Amino acid sequence: MKKIILIFAFLNSILTFSQILDCPDYPNPDFVQPPSALYSRSVLAPPPESTKYVFNVKFHIVKNTNGTGVTANYGENEVMNAILILNTHFNKYNIFFKYIGFDVIKNSLYMKIRSFNGGAQNQNAAHPFFSEMVQYSKTGMTNPVYDYNAMNLYIVEAIDISTVNSSAQTSGVANRPGINSAFAYNRLLTATLPHEIGHNFNLLHTHQGYGTANCELVDGSNSDTAGDLVTDTPASHIPSSLFVSPTCGYLNPINATDCMGTVYVNCPVKNFMSTNTGGPCRQIGADLLPGNAEFTQGQANRMREQIEAYYNSPTNIYGYRNAKNEIESLYEPFAVVDVGSSSTSNTTAYSKTYTPNETNTGANVWNCPTYTLRFQKGFNWIFSNSTIGTLNKTVTDQYNYSINNHLVNVQIPYLGSEVHQAGGIECFSSFEPYIKGDVKSLPNLGSPVIMYETLDQIKASDPNLFEQLQSQEYHIITKETESGFVNQKTIFKN
């Protein structure tokens, strides 16, 4: 019963302030919740700060059935910038994200969704639940797009939180804990993105429990057992964004108090997990790099505790185990594109190197495919080899490296001086026989040709052709393979 009261009080506080929050806070309905010990500072210490965690990330862009809508133009540029945000805001805590691609879900039904199952505020809403959209991507499509080996991020038009208040929409929604989240399209490249991923890693709102008997006290005396259960985030209430000055100093003109009657004096208005969605304080930089918004070290420890507890879990309760990747994967391109055949001609883009075969019957052909290695945003890169020298790329660069049978050395300075090699696509060889040619014979170079002989495939490939030529004359021998390689040489036969 206590849990029902808390949820009701939380929702009531949302509707009272008519606040458009980042998301309603709710547990992942599909899995068992983490044990309370995970939240106790005295029971579980954070993993070593040097421990690194890597997660695959896949994006799903929802569009109308005919491909139109506010997300119609969304594609790689937007999701790559989202990867930039994730890495530049989480890397300092040794949490990394590996981009593995995006797809498009064309179904108008899921352009607008509801935040979560349950509660009177959602019973009459017209749109499907977030969980229903996730299930559709797993089993409802002819070609399911859900990736069980990645965190799945959905981009939609809008997310409803209430049918009581038509203006009450949310910027995002996430399984807490879990690997699924959804974002209103116009909030993807904002502080909402780290906010929802924070929920995936089991962070609570800084205002958790506000307006209930379980509120966090302003004096911090119960900060490890109430509120967001993180000791270094000050007690907060809803909505802190109404009381933020332009300088991001906290104001409280209505003298809002905690459940003991103490006035709030220092709400964490810059925190990613606060409710300051639209003000100047909780923002990422204009270049999508770190700006005002922040996680505290305590929140970082909480996320790392959650990840450590389930990253290698044999039961894969929250999907972390399947979505994880190795640190070495960060050095690898997210895509290797074979240039292949031109769309406007039948000629291939392979570079070919021909070497006349020693038997004089044809040519050895080395085919070296031309590939483009594509590296994600979110890291400083150093690429080097004898062909390109050294290239330095910043976190905001999405780099495409064209490679033709060359290895490129890859460094990520943030991870140290370690060098990995990418590319090195092996050439493959084949033998092409000569199929035609001719022999021109003349007494001296520059003299008129005294004999001209056309070579068919048998003669052109005859290894004894030289023995059949007239002595004491110059011979210009030309041979050609089917692919067009021409081998010409001039000899004098004694």
DRENROKE-9742 format. One record per residue (C-alpha): x, y, z; residue in one letter. Coordinates in steps of 0.5 Angstrom, whole numbers, plus 500, padded with zeros to 3 digits. Layout:
REM residues N
XYZa...
END
This chain:
REM residues 494
500500500m506505502k508504494k502506492i501512496i508514494l507514486i500517487f503523491a509523486f504524480l499529484n505533484s507533477i500535475l499540480t505544477f503542470s511541469q513538463i518533466l524529462d520523464c516520469p520515474d518508474y521501475p522497469n516492469p519487465d524485471f526484478v528490481q535491484p536489491p536494497s543493498a545496492l543503494y547502501s553505501r555501507s554494504v557495497l563500495a563502488p568498483p575501482p575507478e579504473s574499471t571501464k564499461y562499454v555498451f553498444n548503442v542502436k537507434f530506432h527512428i520512428v516515422k509515419n508509415t509513409n515516411g513523413t512526419g517531424v522525424t522524416a529528416n532524422y538520420g545518421e547526423n542526429e544519432v551520431m550527435n547523440a553518440i557524441l553527447i553520450l561519450n563526452t558526458h559519460f567517458n569521465k566516469y569510464n562509461i563508454f558507448f559504441k555506436y552500431i547503427g540506426f534503423d527506421v520504424i515506419k508506423n504512424s501508430l508509434y509516432m506518439k506514445i504513452r510513458s508507462f503502463n498503469g495509473g489512472a492518468q493514462n487509462q484513456n490515452a489514445a497512444h500505445p505505451f512505451f513498452s508496447e512500442m518496444v515489443q513491436y520492434s521485437k516481435t510485431g515487425m516483419t523484420n524486427p529491428v530490436y537489438d538484444y545486444n545493444a542499448m535501444n534508443l527510440y526517437i518519436v514525435e511526442a510522449i504523453d504523461i497524462s490525459t488529465v492535463n493535455s499539456s503534460a508531456q514528457t521529454s523522455g522515458v526509460a526502463n530503470r534499470p534497463g537498456i531501453n529508452s525513448a525520446f521526443a525528437y526535439n529533446r534527443l540532443l539535449t540534457a534529456t539524453l544523459p538523463h534517461e541513460i542515467g535512469h537506465n543505470f538506475n539513477l533516481l530523480h534528485t526530487h525523488q520522494g518530494y511531498g511524501t513522508a519519505n522526502c530527503e531532508l534539507v540537512d542531509g541527515s537521511n540522504s542515504d536512505t531517502a530521496g535519490d539515495l545519493v549523499t552528494d545531491t542536495p535535497a530537491s523538490h518539484i519543479p526546481s526549474s521554476l525557481f532558478v535565477s538567470p545565473t543558476c543560483g537557486y531561488l525559493n520565492p514560495i518558501n517550499a519546505t521538506d517534510c520536516m518544514g525546513t525551507v529548501y535552500v540549495n536544489c541541484p538545478v544543474k544536475n542531469f537528474m533534476s527537473t530543470n528541463t528548459g532553463g539555462p542551467c541544466r544544458q549541454i554546450g551549444a557544440d553538444l559538449l559538456p556545458g552547465n549540466a552535470e552528474f555528481t561523483q555520488g551519482q557516478a558511483n551509483r551508476m557504476r555500482e549498478q553496472i558492476e553488479a549486473y555487467y557480467n550477470s549470468p542471468t542477464n537481468i537488465y540486458g547489460y550483459r548482452n549489450a556490453k562490449n570490449e574496450i578494444e571495440s572503441l578503436y574499431e570503425p563502426f562500419a566498413v563500407v566496400d566501395v564496390g561497383s559504381s552505380s553508374t557503370s559496370n566497372t568495379t572500384a577495385y584497384s588491380k595490380t598486374y604482374t606478367p606470369n613467369e610462364t608467359n602464358t598470362g598475368a597474375n592479377v591482384w585485386n585490392c578492394p577500396t574500403y571506407t572505414l567509418r569512425f564515430q564521434k565522441g573521441f579524440n582520434w589519432i590516425f597514422s600510417n606511411s600513406t597518410i602520415g598523422t591525422l588528429n581528429k577531435t571528438v566532434t569529427d565523424q571520420y571516414n578513412y578510405s583505405i586500399n590494402n593499408h593498415l591504419v594505426n588508431v589511438q584514442i589518447p583518452y584511453l592511453g598510448s595504446e595503438v590498435h590497427q584497423a583496415g588491412g583488407i587483404e588483396c586477393f589474387s587470380s590468374f588471367e590467361p592472355y587471350i589475344k595479341g600480335d607480333v611485329k618483326s623488324l630488322p632494326n628499331l625504327g625500320s618498317p615492319v617486315i612481318m605482322y602476326e595476329t595472336l589468338d588465345q592459343i598462340k598468345a598463351s603459348d609458353p614457347n612463342l619466343f622459340e618460334q620467332l625469327q633470329s637476328q630480328e627485333y620483335h615487338i610482342i603485345t599480349k592482352e588479358t580479358e580484363s584489358g591488361f596489356v603486356n608489351q615487350k621488345t626483344i632481339f633474338k640472336n
END
